[in-house]
Amino acid sequence: MRLRRGWTAALCLLASPALGQGAFDGLYMPSPTTDCSVSGVEGGALRIEEGVFYGVESECRMTQPVDVRDMNAQLFDMECEGEGLEWTQRAFVMAAADGGLVMAWDGFAFKYDRCPDGALTGTVTRADEIGVTNGE
């Protein structure tokens, strides 16, 4: 009986692998008008690639990943630099049910949609095309 429990536990561990390097890699839209053909600039996509998060004029190495039990998520130590500054911060990163990304940084939570595959280079949706106005 004891041997059977040991094998069952081992099989359960094999059936639920930890998130691997690159689990969150991709391009993400901070707004519906994001230009997915560029990243690292205002109006462009956010990018995660090979353990680095690229934001607007900044980048963060995603280090010390800790799997979050029963969730497709990890906690990271973010070692960041940008605009002449360096800082560290903890971040919670989770795959969203719709294929996007959920991130939480020190009290702020964000939901990003994934950029569409094969987005046309230079194609940008304008705010007025999707009904966003300045209140007039």
SERO-4910 file (N, C-alpha, C, O; in steps of 0.05 Angstrom, whole numbers):
BEGIN
 pado doro    nc1    nc2    nc3   cac1   cac2   cac3    cc1    cc2    cc3    oc1    oc2    oc3
  Met    A     16    -24      0      0      0      0     17     25      0     12     44    -15
  Arg    A     38     25     17     56     48     18     70     53     -8     73     76    -17
  Leu    A     79     32    -21     93     34    -47     74     46    -68     83     63    -84
  Arg    A     49     38    -68     30     48    -87     26     78    -84     24     93   -103
  Arg    A     25     88    -59     21    116    -54     46    132    -64     43    154    -75
  Gly    A     69    120    -61     94    133    -71     93    137   -101    100    158   -111
  Trp    A     85    116   -115     83    117   -144     62    137   -153     66    152   -172
  Thr    A     39    137   -139     18    156   -146     28    185   -142     22    202   -160
  Ala    A     42    190   -121     52    217   -116     72    225   -138     72    247   -148
  Ala    A     90    206   -146    109    211   -167     96    217   -193    104    235   -208
  Leu    A     75    202   -200     61    206   -225     47    233   -225     46    246   -246
  Cys    A     36    241   -202     23    267   -201     43    290   -206     36    310   -219
  Leu    A     67    287   -195     87    307   -200     95    309   -229     99    331   -240
  Leu    A     97    286   -242    103    286   -271     81    297   -288     86    309   -308
  Ala    A     56    294   -279     33    303   -295     29    333   -293     15    344   -310
  Ser    A     40    346   -273     37    375   -270     64    389   -269     73    397   -248
  Pro    A     76    392   -293    103    404   -293    103    433   -286     83    447   -289
  Ala    A    126    442   -275    129    471   -269    130    487   -295    136    476   -316
  Leu    A    123    512   -293    125    529   -316    154    531   -325    172    534   -308
  Gly    A    159    529   -350    186    530   -360    194    557   -370    178    576   -371
  Gln    A    220    560   -376    230    585   -387    215    591   -412    211    573   -429
  Gly    A    205    615   -415    191    623   -439    161    618   -437    147    623   -457
  Ala    A    150    610   -414    122    604   -411    105    629   -417     82    626   -426
  Phe    A    115    653   -412    100    677   -417    110    693   -441    101    716   -445
  Asp    A    128    682   -456    139    697   -479    117    705   -498     98    690   -503
  Gly    A    119    730   -508    100    739   -528     98    770   -528    112    783   -513
  Leu    A     81    780   -545     75    808   -547     47    813   -536     29    798   -541
  Tyr    A     45    834   -519     20    840   -506     12    869   -510     29    887   -512
  Met    A    -14    874   -510    -25    900   -516    -34    914   -490    -52    905   -477
  Pro    A    -21    936   -482    -30    951   -459    -56    966   -464    -69    975   -445
  Ser    A    -63    970   -489    -89    984   -495    -99    973   -522    -84    961   -537
  Pro    A   -124    978   -529   -135    969   -554   -122    982   -579   -124    971   -601
  Thr    A   -109   1005   -575    -96   1019   -597    -66   1013   -600    -52   1028   -614
  Thr    A    -57    993   -586    -28    986   -587    -19    978   -615    -33    964   -630
  Asp    A      5    988   -622     17    981   -648     35    956   -641     57    959   -630
  Cys    A     25    933   -649     40    908   -642     64    903   -659     79    884   -655
  Ser    A     70    921   -678     94    918   -695    119    929   -682    141    925   -692
  Val    A    116    943   -659    139    954   -645    135    949   -615    113    945   -606
  Ser    A    157    949   -601    156    946   -572    178    964   -559    197    972   -573
  Gly    A    174    970   -534    194    986   -519    190   1016   -523    206   1031   -513
  Val    A    169   1024   -536    163   1052   -541    134   1058   -534    117   1040   -533
  Glu    A    129   1084   -528    101   1092   -523     83   1085   -546     90   1090   -569
  Gly    A     61   1072   -541     42   1063   -561     48   1036   -573     32   1025   -588
  Gly    A     71   1024   -565     78    998   -575     71    975   -555     60    981   -534
  Ala    A     76    951   -564     70    928   -548     89    924   -525    112    933   -526
  Leu    A     80    910   -504     98    900   -483    108    873   -493     93    858   -506
  Arg    A    133    866   -486    144    841   -496    158    826   -474    172    838   -457
  Ile    A    153    800   -473    168    782   -455    182    762   -473    170    749   -490
  Glu    A    209    761   -470    225    743   -487    249    733   -471    265    749   -461
  Glu    A    251    707   -469    274    694   -456    280    705   -429    303    711   -422
  Gly    A    259    708   -413    262    717   -385    267    747   -381    276    755   -360
  Val    A    261    763   -402    263    792   -399    237    805   -407    225    798   -427
  Phe    A    227    823   -390    203    838   -395    211    865   -406    226    880   -393
  Tyr    A    202    872   -430    208    898   -443    184    916   -441    163    910   -453
  Gly    A    186    938   -426    165    957   -424    172    982   -441    188    980   -460
  Val    A    160   1004   -434    165   1029   -448    192   1040   -438    194   1049   -415
  Glu    A    212   1040   -455    238   1050   -449    250   1038   -424    266   1051   -410
  Ser    A    243   1013   -418    254    999   -395    254    969   -400    239    959   -417
  Glu    A    270    955   -386    270    926   -387    276    914   -360    291    926   -344
  Cys    A    265    891   -354    268    878   -329    275    848   -333    261    834   -347
  Arg    A    297    839   -320    303    811   -321    285    798   -300    284    806   -277
  Met    A    272    777   -308    253    762   -291    268    739   -278    273    719   -290
  Thr    A    276    743   -253    293    724   -239    279    710   -216    257    719   -207
  Gln    A    291    689   -205    281    675   -182    252    667   -184    236    673   -166
  Pro    A    243    654   -206    215    646   -209    206    627   -187    220    608   -180
  Val    A    182    632   -177    170    614   -157    142    607   -167    125    625   -172
  Asp    A    137    581   -172    111    573   -182     90    578   -160     94    574   -137
  Val    A     66    587   -169     43    591   -152     27    566   -153     17    558   -175
  Arg    A     23    553   -131      9    527   -129    -19    529   -142    -34    548   -137
  Asp    A    -26    509   -159    -52    506   -171    -60    529   -189    -84    533   -194
  Met    A    -40    544   -199    -46    566   -218    -24    566   -240     -2    558   -234
  Asn    A    -31    575   -263    -11    578   -285      2    605   -281     -1    623   -297
  Ala    A     18    607   -259     29    633   -251     55    629   -237     62    608   -227
  Gln    A     71    651   -236     96    651   -222    100    679   -210     90    699   -219
  Leu    A    116    679   -188    126    704   -176    154    707   -185    170    688   -186
  Phe    A    162    732   -191    189    737   -201    201    760   -185    187    778   -176
  Asp    A    228    760   -182    243    783   -174    249    797   -201    262    785   -218
  Met    A    241    822   -204    246    837   -228    270    856   -224    269    873   -206
  Glu    A    291    852   -239    315    869   -238    313    887   -262    319    879   -285
  Cys    A    306    913   -257    298    931   -279    318    953   -283    333    961   -264
  Glu    A    318    964   -307    333    988   -313    319   1003   -336    307    990   -354
  Gly    A    321   1029   -335    309   1045   -356    311   1074   -349    309   1082   -326
  Glu    A    314   1091   -370    316   1120   -366    336   1128   -345    331   1146   -329
  Gly    A    359   1114   -345    381   1120   -327    378   1110   -298    394   1117   -281
  Leu    A    357   1095   -293    352   1085   -266    353   1055   -265    349   1041   -285
  Glu    A    359   1044   -241    358   1015   -236    341   1010   -211    343   1026   -192
  Trp    A    325    989   -212    308    983   -189    301    953   -189    304    940   -209
  Thr    A    292    943   -166    283    916   -164    254    916   -152    247    934   -137
  Gln    A    239    897   -160    211    895   -150    201    867   -154    212    852   -171
  Arg    A    181    859   -139    169    832   -142    145    836   -161    132    856   -161
  Ala    A    140    815   -177    117    816   -196    105    788   -197    119    768   -196
  Phe    A     78    788   -198     62    764   -202     54    763   -231     44    783   -241
  Val    A     60    741   -244     54    739   -273     37    713   -277     45    692   -267
  Met    A     15    716   -291     -3    693   -295    -14    693   -323    -21    714   -334
  Ala    A    -16    670   -335    -29    667   -361    -59    671   -357    -72    658   -340
  Ala    A    -71    689   -373   -100    694   -371   -115    672   -386   -104    659   -404
  Ala    A   -140    668   -378   -156    647   -391   -159    650   -421   -163    631   -435
  Asp    A   -158    675   -430   -162    681   -459   -136    682   -475   -136    690   -498
  Gly    A   -114    674   -462    -88    674   -476    -72    699   -471    -49    701   -480
  Gly    A    -83    718   -457    -69    743   -450    -52    739   -426    -43    716   -420
  Leu    A    -46    761   -412    -28    760   -389    -40    777   -367    -51    799   -372
  Val    A    -37    768   -342    -44    783   -318    -18    788   -303     -2    770   -298
  Met    A    -13    813   -296     11    820   -280      2    837   -256    -15    855   -259
  Ala    A     15    833   -234     10    850   -210     37    859   -200     56    843   -195
  Trp    A     40    885   -196     64    898   -186     57    915   -162     43    935   -166
  Asp    A     65    908   -139     63    925   -115     37    940   -113     36    965   -111
  Gly    A     15    925   -113    -11    938   -110    -26    945   -135    -49    954   -134
  Phe    A    -14    942   -158    -26    949   -184    -29    923   -200     -9    908   -203
  Ala    A    -53    918   -211    -57    894   -227    -65    903   -255    -80    922   -259
  Phe    A    -55    888   -275    -59    894   -303    -67    869   -318    -57    847   -312
  Lys    A    -85    872   -337    -93    850   -356    -86    860   -384    -95    880   -393
  Tyr    A    -69    844   -397    -60    851   -424    -70    829   -444    -67    805   -438
  Asp    A    -81    838   -466    -88    819   -487    -63    813   -503    -45    829   -506
  Arg    A    -62    788   -514    -40    781   -531    -43    794   -558    -65    796   -568
  Cys    A    -21    803   -569    -22    814   -596    -30    792   -616    -21    769   -612
  Pro    A    -46    798   -636    -54    777   -654    -31    766   -670    -12    781   -677
  Asp    A    -31    741   -676    -10    729   -693    -12    742   -721    -34    746   -731
  Gly    A     11    748   -732     11    758   -759      0    786   -762    -10    794   -783
  Ala    A      2    802   -740     -8    830   -741      7    844   -763     31    842   -766
  Leu    A     -8    859   -779      5    874   -801     23    895   -791     16    911   -773
  Thr    A     47    896   -801     67    916   -793     56    944   -800     48    949   -822
  Gly    A     57    962   -780     48    989   -784     18    993   -782      9   1016   -784
  Thr    A      3    972   -777    -26    975   -775    -33    982   -746    -26    968   -728
  Val    A    -46   1005   -743    -54   1014   -716    -83   1020   -716    -94   1033   -735
  Thr    A    -97   1012   -695   -125   1019   -692   -127   1046   -678   -115   1049   -657
  Arg    A   -141   1064   -690   -144   1091   -677   -167   1090   -657   -186   1074   -660
  Ala    A   -165   1106   -637   -185   1107   -616   -213   1111   -627   -232   1099   -618
  Asp    A   -216   1129   -646   -243   1135   -657   -254   1112   -673   -279   1110   -676
  Glu    A   -237   1093   -682   -247   1070   -697   -260   1049   -679   -276   1033   -688
  Ile    A   -254   1050   -653   -266   1031   -634   -285   1045   -614   -293   1033   -594
  Gly    A   -292   1070   -620   -312   1084   -604   -301   1098   -579   -317   1107   -562
  Val    A   -275   1102   -577   -264   1116   -554   -262   1146   -562   -251   1153   -583
  Thr    A   -275   1162   -546   -275   1191   -551   -264   1206   -527   -260   1195   -506
  Asn    A   -259   1232   -531   -249   1248   -509   -272   1261   -493   -267   1281   -480
  Gly    A   -296   1251   -496   -318   1260   -480   -335   1282   -494   -353   1293   -481
  Glu    A   -329   1288   -518   -345   1308   -533   -369   1297   -545   -385   1311   -558
***
